[in-house]
Amino acid sequence: ARSVKDRSIVNFAKAQKIGLLIFLHDSSELNKIEDFAKEMIKEGKKVEALSFSNNPSAIRFSFPCNYFSFKDLDWTGNFKGESINKFIKTSYDYLYSINIFPILPFRLITRKCMAKCRVGQFEENEDLDLMIEIGKVKNIGFLLEQMKIYSKKINSNE
């Protein structure tokens, strides 16, 4: 985990590079993720995505996205795929962990990543800078809406 001194949160309005870490549980929510990404792109932000799926050919997004599964994770908790390791090493202004059911690969990625501000669902022992409490809703659309609302309120004194 990074130390507090390594964190430098950027005003959302000034953010340029956005990382999306996606685990889509229900294909009916694909459009909500598409809309979230398109809104970021429309605001002039460069969006890169990494999506977890045991069947990567089943889900395709219209924005650039790499896919991974448990096969890309070794027994020591390291990732084998070049695209995953590049994603982890990229210094995103914001990294959004878009999932409503916690999974180990996401915890490992958010812990190792170089993003300046990591945003995701509230979960005990998560290494996130901004945690969204979604209660019993368990709905990606609600999570994305809350992520947008609270990210846009971030105004650091750069």
Buried (B, 14 or more C-beta within 10 A) or exposed (E): EBEEEEEEBBEBEEBEBBBBBBBBEEEEBBEBBEEBBEEBEEEEBBBBBBBBBEEBEEBEBEBEBBBBBEEBBEEEEEBEBEBBBEBBEBEBBBBBBBBBEBEEBBBBBBBBBBBBBBBBBEBEEBBBBBBBEBEEEEBBBBBBBBBBEBBEEBEEEE
